[in-house]
């Protein structure tokens, strides 16, 4: 007697339902890949943290900030990322060398690679850009003195042993207040007792033109994306400083 049950009958779904099922599978797979990618990036950048930073900071009241934002217009995006590394893991413990090397790492690192190439293709051939830094080699070797112009988008305003400040948002050839404006800080603080160095990336975006006085903050998704970009810059820059 045959006790083996017959195979189950598989009903074919109508074409519309099959297509919908395939669509759901693709969407689900895409969401899963994005989630895995974000989780991996979050783990890789886990040592970079954001600390409280807003318009009450003294950075927005400094001489440089007042000069380039004479109307004291409010920032439309502002954040401050930090990462602390033991001194014995770094190639140098000298304050000035760390600050300059950190700055070099930001501009010559992989975090800025795509934007650098885009800027170079779009702006390098324009008149008046001959003295700007464009190549990865130039960015990796510069001492970044005051006045250094970077890929027609940044200009060094201050370079001390503790920090480098650049103006961002538009061409350095546009010296007036402008709708796209801001300051970018690369700072290093040392704790000799703890034997650590903390690296800081501060970003302040502001419309310094007269109409910027009533500007609202940028949407959350822009600010979220900028924080991801900041973390990428921090990681690719500081990893260049490790022994």
ABEGO torsion letter per residue (X at the ends): XBABBBBBBBBBBBAAAAAAAAAAAAAAAAAAAAAAAAAAAAAAAAABBBBBBBAABAAAABAAAAAABAAGBBBABBBBBBBBBBAAABABABAAAAAAAAAAAAAABAAAAAAAAAAAAAAAABBGAAABBABAAAAAABAGBBGBBBGGABBBABBBAABBBBBBGBBAABABBBABBEBBBBBBBBBAAAGBBBBBBBBBBBBABAAAAABBBBBAAAAAAAAAAAAAAAAAAAAAABX
